[in-house]
Amino acid sequence: MSGTEGLSLGQTRALWERARTVMPGGVNASARMNSALGHPLFMRRGEGAYLFDVDGNRYIDYCISHGASLLGHGHPAITAAVEQALGMGGLLAYETELQVEVAERLLALFPGMDMVRYTCSGTETTWHALRVARAYTGKYGVVKFEGHYHGVNDTVGYSHWPDLAKAGPAQRPRPVPDSAGIPPANNDLITILPFNDIETLEDSLRSQADTLAAVIMEPINYDSCGLMPTPEFLRCVRELTRELGIVLIFDEVLSGFRVRAGGALGVTCTPDMTVLGKAVGGGMPISAFMGTREIMETCTPVGPALHSGTYNAPPVLVAAIGALLDEVTRPGFYEHLKALGARLYGGMNEILARRGVKAWVQGVGARFGLLFGLDREPRNYRDVAQQDMEKMRLFHLACLRRGVYLHHVSPHHGYSIAHSMADIGETLDVMDAAIKELL
């Protein structure tokens, strides 16, 4: 069986044709175009660990709002908090006690972070954090790592998943814009480095120290399937940035709350700034950036770096953060997440070994990648880029037909606290059948 035979998607395809007449590509975010299908799916609703499309198909969801719905879809605590906060006046666009209370609770989970500002999307958090870092240091250059993703702003919209033919040598990658429309002059302000390469890191930071405002990185590189920094690399990046007066920014939009209540690395390494998004809102669209007091007071009205916005910190969204914090700090929350992961990742490895399929399961916390064609843990983007994308596409289609949704555009997948051991068991049965089909 190939394609989506056996899966009814008639209404989905009809709705997509209708959508294409009023929205470019028939979608509101390019990542929603499922390249395995050749079109997006149109959902009727999400509930806990499940999605229900307009054709009545049910899927166990392993995209989980691209990681934003760590509690599952429509968690009752989030719903109740939002409904209560609506009584405060909706958007409101003023300061409230709620914003202060939630800020205090949030900062308590991130050692070294003294102050926070709320904003909207993940892209905005990185954009604002980099502006603040530049204002604080008086420098403009930024280092990012190949395969790390920091949103679609023009400063760091480079080399997320670059074409290796354009990216140049592994030790000295060239900046490859992620989008048309990024001014070529921005190339002079960005330095792309390989992840987990200490020698290149030290050489680049020391030689450019007078021009570098910030190093920004995913502490766990989930956008390349969950790459872990080596302890030596992590220690080096922290010591060098501190020595050279460069602001170290951890982009925890994906990794925040994924492994523990707070930052993914805990106290192993404390950055100067942290940006949050996705899971922090419990499935609601809110983000935040935080840092040391000295750096954050570079923000207006205290300092010269403008940060403002009509949609910053509406009570309905701040309340969702508060509800998320309630849930992730409950006893047993992360024990359950870890148990789900142990069952899922162990089961996937068992299937691959039994079926004789060369593939690597890279599972870290509640998010994972399945890399066909790899037989050892990847350390950087170039390793991940060796995976067999066509086999991955066929695997995702085979799972989709059987009611398990793995989002093909994204190389990383995840589960929520709403997933059960029964869901994991069903998923492994589906994956086993899908792998068998590929042989």
Sequence and secondary structure as in RCSB ss.txt:
>XXXX:A:sequence
MSGTEGLSLGQTRALWERARTVMPGGVNASARMNSALGHPLFMRRGEGAYLFDVDGNRYIDYCISHGASLLGHGH
PAITAAVEQALGMGGLLAYETELQVEVAERLLALFPGMDMVRYTCSGTETTWHALRVARAYTGKYGVVKFEGHYH
GVNDTVGYSHWPDLAKAGPAQRPRPVPDSAGIPPANNDLITILPFNDIETLEDSLRSQADTLAAVIMEPINYDSC
GLMPTPEFLRCVRELTRELGIVLIFDEVLSGFRVRAGGALGVTCTPDMTVLGKAVGGGMPISAFMGTREIMETCT
PVGPALHSGTYNAPPVLVAAIGALLDEVTRPGFYEHLKALGARLYGGMNEILARRGVKAWVQGVGARFGLLFGLD
REPRNYRDVAQQDMEKMRLFHLACLRRGVYLHHVSPHHGYSIAHSMADIGETLDVMDAAIKELL
>XXXX:A:secstr
  TTTT   HHHHHHHHHHHTTSGGG SSGGGS TTTTS   EEEEEBTEEEETTS EEEESSTGGGT TT BT 
HHHHHHHHHHHTTTTT  S  HHHHHHHHHHHTTSTT  EEEEESSHHHHHHHHHHHHHHHHS  EEEEETT   
 S TTT B SS  HHHH  SSS    BSSTT  GGGGGGEEEE TT HHHHHHHHHHHTTTEEEEEE SSBGGGT
SB   HHHHHHHHHHHHHHT EEEEEETTTTTTSSSS TTTTSS  SEEEE GGGGTTSS EEEEE HHHHTTBT
TTSSB    TTSS HHHHHHHHHHHHHHTSTTHHHHHHHHHHHHHHHHHHHHHHHT  EEEEEETTEEEEEET  
S   SHHHHTTS HHHHHHHHHHHHHTTEE  TT S EE  TT  HHHHHHHHHHHHHHHHHH 
